[in-house]
């Protein structure tokens, strides 16, 4: 089942409709956090240092402190806020903590602790953390044991995964080993800087899971498992599509070959690689049929355009023919994936972009942040400052399913649905991995998968293959794009066997 992800405005609206539920959401959150805290402590029952901030996140921390105290776990609370300005629920949580006979400190006490809890700032933070709060976060980040963040690590934007900062104050954020998030996941936990700050993430819906309806979620096999079907024995290659991979300008043929190899290994029936720089054969993968661009397109039903394409006049002419509204079959009826320089050409030529948006056949775009910035005519920083919004804007503008690549790849569709991919690691930050992804998704499109499912499976599988290689001690440092291809094939066949 997909984990729903809610942005701050969506979560606030949901909370408002359930604010009078009993017991209170704050009480439920604090008790849920206590379960995680006690699990992290194990049998040690070592003292716990809890930082409570000036808002509702601090209230969650006070509830947690009380529950741990009730379970005979030594607790030291550091309150960094103004008691008179606490929200009502948080003020009540503080009063209940005091009723135990305990107090709090306003400075960080010396001592050895088995767990540190970050309850300073939650999802409402909009300004950079500075001053005494920044100093405390520095102390938290020096702690060598487990650090549990409540809802989201303090200093991290819940919607974007960006450390809250500006040109004058870069900001800072807690680096937690564990995060428990309440009601639903937050996009910022899973994209951009989030994975480096959140550690192991768990979600407690506080008993409200059945009431949550969200356009966004965490990508999972459930998004595409209905298409993980075994093949009949009585079959032939013609049933699994014909894919054209178009690219490979001078000095860049490797990109197109990687995409073609990936497509073959993920089951495309025939793969034609149309290279701008002619090669007689791929010595590593002789099953690939190397053709002229025109021949490759004439024999295929699906196309991947862009790996190693370049932005020459010849490349532009190819894209013009592919995107032309008046193009005759097969060009106008392709399921089409555009990557790399095909995206850069779209950004340079608005007429092509408009033609893409009016295609009747499925279109998939797979930009990295710099390519996305060119497509939207904004700085790269604007893309990275809100990756979900940027992905949705591209999907809407081009009437396409898109994958905005990067840490926590964001998949978005024209109807407003979006997902964040939880698989993958730093090993994917190497040349050619995007070409492999394009070939994988293209293979699924060629086999008749709907665009949304093909993109979801390709992205999830691409990252999962890299994760499997790292688990086998083959990365992340030095992991190459070519290694992902056989790893993805193994996983893909395993998934089909599991879901058959």
NUTI-434676 format. One record per residue (C-alpha): x, y, z. Coordinates in steps of 0.1 Angstrom, whole numbers, plus 5000, padded with zeros to 4 digits. Layout:
<atoms>
XYZ ...
</atoms>
This chain:
<atoms>
500050005000 501350354991 502350585020 500450905015 502551225015 500951555026 502251905021 501952155049 498752325037 497151985031 498151855065 496952175083 493552135067 493351775076 494351845112 491752115115 489051875106 490151635134 491351875161 488551785184 489251405182 489851235215 492451175227 494151475212 496451435182 499351575204 498751305230 498651035203 501851175187 503751185220 502750825228 503650705194 507150865197 507550705231 507150355215 510050435191 512150585219 511850285241 512650055212 515750255205 516750245242 516249865243 516949715277 519449985288 516850235302 519550495299 518650865305 516951045276 517651415267 514651585251 514651925235 511252095234 510652395212 508252685213 505352535193 503352225189 506452015182 507552105218 504151985230 504751645214 508051645232 506451705266 503951425261 506851195251 508751305283 505751225305 505150885290 508850785293 508750915330 505650695336 507750405323 510550475348 512950605322 515150895334 514251205314 515851545311 513851815292 515452125278 512752385269 513852645245 510752865242 508453115259 505952935281 503453215278 503453185240 502952815237 499852695217 497052575240 497652195235 501352245240 500752445272 498552165285 501251905277 503752115297 501352135326 500951755325 504651715325 505051935355 502251735373 504651445374 506851645397 509451705370 510852025357 512852135327 516052315320 516752605297 520352505291 521952175279 522951975310 526051765311 525751395313 525651075293 522450995275 521150685257 518950885233 518551255223 515051365210 514651665187 511351835194 512452185186 510652285154 508152105133 506652145099 505752515104 509252645103 509752925077 512853115089 516452995092 517452865126 520053085142 521353195176 520852975206 518752725186 521452685160 523952625188 521752355203 521352185169 525152185167 525252005200 522651755189 524551685157 527651605178 525851335198 527250995189 524150785199 520650765184 518851095177 515051075173 513351365154 509651425160 507651475128 510651625109 514251715118 514352075130 515452305103 514252095074 511452225052 508651965053 507452035018 510752054999 513451875019 515552195018 517452315049 515652635057 517952925050 518653235029 521553435015 522253605048 521653295071 522352955055 520452785083 521052445098 519152125106 519251835129 520851515115 518751245130 519350875130 515550815132 512451025125 508850955134 506451155114 502751185123 499551135104 501251105070 504651135054 506051475044 507651525010 510751675026 511551355044 512251175011 513751424987 516651674983 518451705017 515751505036 517251155034 520651295047 518851445078 516051205086 517750865090 515350575093 511750715088 508650565104 505150705101 502350675126 498950785112 497650835148 494650615139 493550835110 495050635080 491650545066 490650915064 493651045044 493151115007 496251254991 497351324955 500951254965 502650944979 505750744983 506450534952 505950164958 505549844938 501749884943 501950164917 502649924889 502349564902 499349484881 501649484850 504149244865 502848954844 504748634835 505148564798 503348274781 505548004767 503848024733 505048364724 507448554701 509448874702 506949074682 504649074712 507049274732 507449584711 510049744689 511950034705 514050294687 516750464708 517850784689 521050964699 524750894699 526251204682 530051224678 531851114709 528551024727 527550694712 527950524746 524850694759 522650554733 524150214735 523650204773 519950294768 519650024742 521349764763 519049844793 515949814770 517049474758 517649344794 514249474805 512449274778 511849484747 511249254718 513549444694 515749744700 516949964671 519650214680 519650504655 523050674659 523951004645 527550874644 527350544626 528850234642 528849884626 528049694657 527949714695 530649454705 529249424740 525649384729 525449254693 521749184698 521249564693 520349654658 522349964648 520650164621 520350504606 517950724625 515350704597 515550324596 515350284634 512250504636 510550334606 510749994623 509750094658 506550154677 508150344707 511050584708 513550714733 515051034720 518051204736 520850994750 523951144735 521851334709 523551674711 521951994700 523152014664 521052104634 520751724627 519451664662 516951944659 515651804626 515051464642 513051624670 511051844647 510051534627 509151334658 507151614674 505451754643 501651744646 501451664609 503851374610 502651054594 502750714611 504850594628 506250914641 503051074653 501750764671 504850684691 504850644728 507750884733 510350934760 512551244758 515751274778 518951464779 519651684749 516051624735 514951824766 517552094760 516252134724 512652164737 513852444760 515552624731 512652584707 509152674721 507352554690 508652204697 507452234733 503952334722 503852034698 504851794726 502051934747 499451854720 500551494713 497851244715 500150954722 501850904756 504851134764 507451084791 510151334801 513051244824 514951574832 517651624858 517351954878 519352154852 517252034823 514152104843 515352454849 515752504812 512352374805 510752614829 513152904822 514152934859 517352894878 518252544890 517952674926 514252734919 513752374908 515552234939 513752474963 510452294956 510951984935 507351854938 505852184925 508452204897 507651844886 503951914886 504452234866 506452044839 503951764837 501152024833 502952234807 504051944785 501051714791 503451444800 504451204828 507751324841 510551204864 512551494880 515651304888 517851354919 517751244955 514151144959 513251144922 509751314919 507351154894 504451374884 501551344860 499251594842 496251504864 498051624895 499151294909 502751274921 505151024938 508551044954 510850754949 512450604980 514950374962 518450464950 521750584965 524750804958 526150544934 523650674908 525551004907 527750874878 527750914841 525250704821 522850614848 520150844833 520650674799 520050334816 516850474832 515650604798 516150264782 514450074810 511350294808 511350284770 511349904772 508249894793 506550154771 507349934741 505749634758 502549824761 502749954797 500850274803 503150574806 502550634843 503150264852 506150234830 507750544845 506950444880 508450094876 511450214857 512350474884 511750244913 513549944897 516550164887 517050274923 516349934937 518949774914 521550034927 520549954963 521049584956 524449644943 525449844973 524149574996 526449334977 529449564984 529649684948 529250054956 528150324960 531650464952 532650344917 529250204908 528850224870 525850264848 526449934830 526349734863 522749854869 521449674839 521849304849 520949394885 517749544873 516949244851 517349014881 515049224903 512449264876 512148884871 512048834908 509149084911 507248914883 507748574900 506548714933 503448894920 502348624895 
</atoms>
